[in-house]
Amino acid sequence: MALAALLASTSVIACSVQQPDIAPPQAATPALPLPFKGRLVDGDPNELPPAVALSLSQTSAVTFAYREEFSHDEYHIPLIVSAFDPVTYIGAPLGDYGVTAFASLSISEGDRVLGDYTAKAHVTRSYSLYSEPTHQELERAARVAVRDRIDQKLYHDAAQLAAAVAPASSATPAVPIDK
């Protein structure tokens, strides 16, 4: 009788274990270049937010400095709890792995700072007895998220940034070309 009650409660508990909602990947909006060009003075050109990567020029007076940092964290349900919990053996989460990405972008023209942007993104995934995310895939997801946040901030300020770059560009007198 006690065994039947245990099995019945296990099936009720197993049915009530909620798995995290995983949203289907949404179609990413295509990256657009900024309304001005800049050259990269700090950072890896292969590790830039798409808007910045599409706006690079070696001859521009505007400069970009980009940096990313990552931290990894883990949470584990204590073994004594999970070992005796029947839902552990049907795939209930045993803990979480997470990655936090922090990015900073500075846009300058000479000594004048045109914009400083920072963003932070945290990605976490549960793991179970049967499946476990890798730190590499979590880091990749965090990197995409933090770069997207930087891009969104840049797109929001694109008109102001373009206006700040334009006066400096037009302040240089045009040199007539003799033909």
C-alpha positions, -999 to +999 in steps of 0.1 A: +000+000+000+028+024+009+046+015-023+014+023-044+011+057-026+048+064-033+044+055-070+012+076-073+028+106-057+059+102-079+037+103-110+019+134-098+052+151-090+067+140-123+038+155-141+040+188-122+077+194-128+078+224-150+104+227-177+116+262-185+099+278-215+123+280-244+112+305-269+117+295-305+145+314-321+131+346-336+142+358-370+170+383-363+166+417-378+193+421-404+223+442-392+226+476-407+258+497-408+260+529-388+255+562-406+293+568-403+325+548-405+351+542-378+383+523-374+389+498-346+416+508-322+409+482-295+392+449-298+391+420-323+375+427-356+360+392-356+343+398-323+323+430-328+286+438-327+273+435-363+265+473-366+301+481-357+316+454-379+297+467-409+309+503-402+347+497-402+371+518-423+408+521-419+409+558-429+382+572-406+390+597-379+362+581-357+375+553-336+358+523-319+371+505-288+352+473-280+357+449-251+338+418-239+342+400-206+325+367-195+319+351-161+305+316-156+283+305-127+267+272-117+240+261-093+236+225-082+209+209-062+226+191-033+234+155-042+217+142-010+184+158-022+186+148-059+198+113-052+166+105-032+142+125-053+124+102-078+119+130-104+157+132-108+156+099-127+129+111-151+148+142-162+141+169-136+166+197-136+196+191-112+209+227-115+218+255-138+248+267-157+250+303-166+272+328-184+271+366-180+286+387-208+295+423-203+304+445-232+316+481-236+320+502-267+335+536-269+332+558-299+356+587-302+369+613-326+403+625-315+399+635-278+361+639-281+340+610-269+310+606-291+295+577-271+301+552-244+279+521-244+277+492-220+255+461-220+251+430-199+234+398-208+229+367-187+221+333-202+213+303-181+203+267-189+192+239-167+208+205-168+195+171-159+208+136-155+203+131-193+213+164-209+238+192-201+246+224-220+282+232-227+299+264-214+308+271-250+272+272-263+262+293-233+290+317-239+280+319-276+244+327-267+255+354-241+278+369-267+250+372-293+227+387-267+252+413-254+262+423-290+225+427-299+220+450-269+249+471-280+235+472-315+201+483-303+216+511-283+236+522-313+206+521-336+186+542-311+214+568-310+224+566-347+210+600-356+227+618-327+260+600-334+258+609-371+251+645-362+281+645-338+304+631-365+291+654-393+302+688-378+337+675-373+339+662-409+325+694-423+347+716-401+377+706-422+378+730-452+376+714-485+407+717-505+401+725-541+416+701-566+434+718-595+427+703-628 
